[in-house]
Amino acid sequence: MKDQGIENYLENLATPAPDPEARERAKRAALAEFARAQAADNILAFPRQESSDETRLSRESTSYGSASMKRFANRGWYAAAAGIGVLGLGLIWALPNFRKYGQELSHTELPATAQLPERPADAAAGASAPEGARAPEDHDSSSSPAEPLAEPPLPEPPPPELESQPPANATRHFAGDDQGAVDAGRRDAANEAARRRDESGQSEVDARALADSRQRESKSLGALADQAARAPVAPAPPPPQQPAANKGTGSITVTGMRRELEKSKRDKSEAAPVDAITAEDVGQFPDSHIAESLQRIPGVQIAKDEGRDRFEHFEINPVHRVADAPVSTFSADVDTASYSFVRARINEGSLPQNDAVRAEEMINYFDYAWPAASSRETPFEPTVVVGDSPWGKGRKLVHIGIKGYEVDRNEVPDANLVLLLDVSGSMNEPNKLPLVIRSMELLLGSLKPADTVGIVVYAGAAGTVLEPTPVREKDRILEALRSLRPGGSTAGAEGIERAYQLAEAHFRKGGVNRILLCTDGDFNVGIDSTQALKSFVERKREKGVYLSVLGFGQGNYRDELAQALAQNGNGVAAYIDTDKEAQKVLVQEATASLFTIAKDVKLQVEFNPATVSEYRLVGYETRSLEREDFNNDAVDAGDVGAGHTVTAIYEITPAGVTGSVDEPRYEQNRDKDAAKRAAGSRGGRDEYGFLKIRYKLPGERTSRLISEPIPLRTGTQTANVRRDVEFSTAVAGFAQLLSGGKYTGSLTYGDVLEQAQSARGEDRFGYRSEFIDLVRRAQKLGE
Amino acid sequence: MDDLALIRRAQSGDATSFAALLDLYYDTIHRFAWKWCGHAANADDIAQLACMKLANSLAQYRFQAAFTSWLYRLVISCAQDWQRSQQRHAHVELPEDVPAAGQGAAEQSIYLLQLLDQLVKLGEGMKETALLVHGEGLSHAEAGEILGVSESTISWRVHTIRKHLNESEAPAEKRG
């Protein structure tokens, strides 16, 4: 058994034939239930209906034997009369058993209801409570309504079939040696279980268990119900309001329109100063969601759903004193997923969660006119621009812009791409699988005829859909793509391994070897643990197969994992929410996305204590590195593709301007000495700091260094660069506002809008206009 | 189809058809209930609950899903209700309660109980997933539909279950 594995074990598990007695019992119970349900359907809008529910409960009670009868006798049953006169929709549902807690209840729930002044409790309870509470034969005897729970239990002979069973404690043995004993034991166990459940208030099951004995009484009970219906009770007394969880005892729930109206009035009169809301009210409101209705209650605030999309949490980079920490180190980041996600969220009508806003990804979404490098060997020529900060008086913004060397499309080596596509059922949304397919079609258009494309799917029907096929046979690839359907029947757990196998089998030395993973957040690619997945991707990266992640859809998006995987796989993580975005990522930036010109690009800025007192890096929180990591070539960092632009913005407080962090009282001299010494060093008087960039060329293992001072006054820039400094500043301001505006002072969306509009420029693809539109929407949402 | 006609007649209030429907499906219900709880008498209870719920909610069946899928969902919901009601009482299950009948059956029942226990510990929905996929031989899509989760979630659960249980229980198991 144990060596079969769970699949075979469960499959071959021999099930014992059901006990015919239990089978009959269940059938009878169900048929009785069926008859009752039919009756309930047919006799609508007739007071009798309430009573018939009542009848049912009473009938059930008779089938219990003495113990349960006591319980029923003890139960305060107020509800019957309550429903009389009510449209017959009411349903009474009871979980009895107050025997144990009866005393307690009579001191808690009952007084509360009994105190209601408008309730003619005497008449109502006198007519209704006893009748449900005792054997039907006794319906005409009355009891004191004030303490129905204290009423002495009425003895009731147990029904014959229970009586015939052995006493509960007599057969506590299950040897299995003798069939009779086993049967007795089993019956006893069932009996015992039933009793236990009775005590726990779960007698509903058992109450219905012996449905046959109900039948006998239904007639007399029908008469009784009629009588109850005629009882002279005009206003309905409310039923005892007992939360079901209350000590596990029981509850009586009455529903229906009339009940709601009553309850609404009562709840409101009792509930002050806290308002109450009933289902009936909710139905009347024009609200589209129950949460909105709940918000009508004073003091109730429902937080807007921020989505279940998962983002890595980070704290916004703080202000650093140069005297304390003069060096700032971070990794380049060319991902743009954050911007697309934020855009999708805002276009949907809600502001994104803070962690979804990564300022650097929003800034880097746009292409800036930083001058490109001239050789492949030195792929960056940093552009450094110092200007005034729009959101901090007296402060400066330092723009560091790099643009990767642009490789002509014909110079790009042949690519071996394997698309790893999620085709799980959850991809069955217009902005998921169909968009993935359209995106991949776009990608095909930007590939060269000699490039090959393979397709592996996972999560639905697993496996290789298409062996790597040259792009010149485009039709075959398109056909394979278009045949993809979300969902499927077989599990595909080995998706990622298969994709790598395929890529390795068709490995192109010196070419582009890349897996393109498209998913809506389901990373069920065959390796369960995130860590294992990351290290798997990392090992494969060392072998030369890279991974990029394209995210689709919302609701379940696991951004943090997408980011981590793309980082480990030397790839980009992009989020594609529209065809336009697909066009941008897979057509305009196809070369950049596919062809890496520099790996492990790290930036480090050392600020000059003589000229700068404080600095703050905008964004790059998730990309920050330790100072010592900069020269350590073993530390992985971001990669830059051909023509990618990377922009970093520092806000600095020049020395002499009042900063936001107080000067230390005791170490003022130390800071002053440091500043003095710095001023005496090379460039100490006319530099804000010193920029260093480390990178590795593709295929190389040791890093190279580019360095450049950050002068107090940067030379004149071209109009395009000046414009793009403005625009990136606007984006940075927007990102900071979205994530809380901790350091942006009095900056408003309106300011951002103005700045962005003035720096829109030519805007060939309309991305900047879209940004402006986005700011407008955010402005409305933020109001 | 015959069954569907039967269901339609039962929905229109024909008690004989409903009885026939019960006869047809009681074994399925009971088998699933038994595998779910590993205990014959409890399975009787759950099955009875399920039959009664069927009586009440058959009218709500809209022929959109397969009837068995709908039925499994109903049985699972009953079983979970039943479980909750048991837990509310929080009694300690006596070991004598475990074996149902005969030595072999007893051993099987104990192993099943252990297995179910492990599945429950793996997380919510794991037990139901294992029972539907392995016990009832349903596809991941069908199981997902019944449990109201995506197919890939089922795949993931199956994978997790296989990993956790077969590693500890059956190292020699080949992947299915």
Boltz contact constraints between the chains, C-beta under 6 A:
constraints:
  - contact:
      token1: [A, 1]
      token2: [B, 111]
      max_distance: 6.0
  - contact:
      token1: [A, 2]
      token2: [B, 169]
      max_distance: 6.0
  - contact:
      token1: [A, 3]
      token2: [B, 170]
      max_distance: 6.0
  - contact:
      token1: [A, 3]
      token2: [B, 172]
      max_distance: 6.0
  - contact:
      token1: [A, 5]
      token2: [B, 166]
      max_distance: 6.0
  - contact:
      token1: [A, 5]
      token2: [B, 170]
      max_distance: 6.0
  - contact:
      token1: [A, 5]
      token2: [B, 173]
      max_distance: 6.0
  - contact:
      token1: [A, 6]
      token2: [B, 165]
      max_distance: 6.0
  - contact:
      token1: [A, 7]
      token2: [B, 134]
      max_distance: 6.0
  - contact:
      token1: [A, 7]
      token2: [B, 176]
      max_distance: 6.0
  - contact:
      token1: [A, 10]
      token2: [B, 134]
      max_distance: 6.0
  - contact:
      token1: [A, 10]
      token2: [B, 135]
      max_distance: 6.0
  - contact:
      token1: [A, 11]
      token2: [B, 134]
      max_distance: 6.0
  - contact:
      token1: [A, 15]
      token2: [B, 31]
      max_distance: 6.0
  - contact:
      token1: [A, 15]
      token2: [B, 34]
      max_distance: 6.0
  - contact:
      token1: [A, 16]
      token2: [B, 40]
      max_distance: 6.0
  - contact:
      token1: [A, 18]
      token2: [B, 30]
      max_distance: 6.0
  - contact:
      token1: [A, 19]
      token2: [B, 44]
      max_distance: 6.0
  - contact:
      token1: [A, 22]
      token2: [B, 44]
      max_distance: 6.0
  - contact:
      token1: [A, 23]
      token2: [B, 26]
      max_distance: 6.0
  - contact:
      token1: [A, 26]
      token2: [B, 47]
      max_distance: 6.0
  - contact:
      token1: [A, 26]
      token2: [B, 48]
      max_distance: 6.0
  - contact:
      token1: [A, 26]
      token2: [B, 51]
      max_distance: 6.0
  - contact:
      token1: [A, 27]
      token2: [B, 22]
      max_distance: 6.0
  - contact:
      token1: [A, 29]
      token2: [B, 48]
      max_distance: 6.0
  - contact:
      token1: [A, 29]
      token2: [B, 52]
      max_distance: 6.0
  - contact:
      token1: [A, 30]
      token2: [B, 22]
      max_distance: 6.0
  - contact:
      token1: [A, 30]
      token2: [B, 51]
      max_distance: 6.0
  - contact:
      token1: [A, 30]
      token2: [B, 52]
      max_distance: 6.0
  - contact:
      token1: [A, 30]
      token2: [B, 55]
      max_distance: 6.0
  - contact:
      token1: [A, 33]
      token2: [B, 52]
      max_distance: 6.0
  - contact:
      token1: [A, 33]
      token2: [B, 55]
      max_distance: 6.0
  - contact:
      token1: [A, 33]
      token2: [B, 56]
      max_distance: 6.0
  - contact:
      token1: [A, 34]
      token2: [B, 15]
      max_distance: 6.0
  - contact:
      token1: [A, 34]
      token2: [B, 18]
      max_distance: 6.0
  - contact:
      token1: [A, 34]
      token2: [B, 55]
      max_distance: 6.0
  - contact:
      token1: [A, 37]
      token2: [B, 55]
      max_distance: 6.0
  - contact:
      token1: [A, 37]
      token2: [B, 56]
      max_distance: 6.0
  - contact:
      token1: [A, 38]
      token2: [B, 13]
      max_distance: 6.0
  - contact:
      token1: [A, 174]
      token2: [B, 96]
      max_distance: 6.0
  - contact:
      token1: [A, 174]
      token2: [B, 99]
      max_distance: 6.0
  - contact:
      token1: [A, 176]
      token2: [B, 99]
      max_distance: 6.0
  - contact:
      token1: [A, 176]
      token2: [B, 102]
      max_distance: 6.0
  - contact:
      token1: [A, 176]
      token2: [B, 106]
      max_distance: 6.0
  - contact:
      token1: [A, 182]
      token2: [B, 101]
      max_distance: 6.0
  - contact:
      token1: [A, 186]
      token2: [B, 41]
      max_distance: 6.0
  - contact:
      token1: [A, 189]
      token2: [B, 41]
      max_distance: 6.0
  - contact:
      token1: [A, 189]
      token2: [B, 97]
      max_distance: 6.0
  - contact:
      token1: [A, 190]
      token2: [B, 41]
      max_distance: 6.0
  - contact:
      token1: [A, 196]
      token2: [B, 89]
      max_distance: 6.0
  - contact:
      token1: [A, 200]
      token2: [B, 88]
      max_distance: 6.0
  - contact:
      token1: [A, 200]
      token2: [B, 89]
      max_distance: 6.0
  - contact:
      token1: [A, 202]
      token2: [B, 85]
      max_distance: 6.0
  - contact:
      token1: [A, 205]
      token2: [B, 49]
      max_distance: 6.0
  - contact:
      token1: [A, 208]
      token2: [B, 52]
      max_distance: 6.0
  - contact:
      token1: [A, 248]
      token2: [B, 88]
      max_distance: 6.0
  - contact:
      token1: [A, 424]
      token2: [B, 151]
      max_distance: 6.0
  - contact:
      token1: [A, 424]
      token2: [B, 152]
      max_distance: 6.0
  - contact:
      token1: [A, 425]
      token2: [B, 150]
      max_distance: 6.0
  - contact:
      token1: [A, 425]
      token2: [B, 151]
      max_distance: 6.0
  - contact:
      token1: [A, 426]
      token2: [B, 150]
      max_distance: 6.0
  - contact:
      token1: [A, 459]
      token2: [B, 152]
      max_distance: 6.0
  - contact:
      token1: [A, 487]
      token2: [B, 141]
      max_distance: 6.0
  - contact:
      token1: [A, 487]
      token2: [B, 151]
      max_distance: 6.0
  - contact:
      token1: [A, 489]
      token2: [B, 139]
      max_distance: 6.0
  - contact:
      token1: [A, 489]
      token2: [B, 141]
      max_distance: 6.0
  - contact:
      token1: [A, 491]
      token2: [B, 140]
      max_distance: 6.0
  - contact:
      token1: [A, 491]
      token2: [B, 155]
      max_distance: 6.0
  - contact:
      token1: [A, 493]
      token2: [B, 159]
      max_distance: 6.0
  - contact:
      token1: [A, 522]
      token2: [B, 152]
      max_distance: 6.0
  - contact:
      token1: [A, 524]
      token2: [B, 152]
      max_distance: 6.0
  - contact:
      token1: [A, 524]
      token2: [B, 156]
      max_distance: 6.0
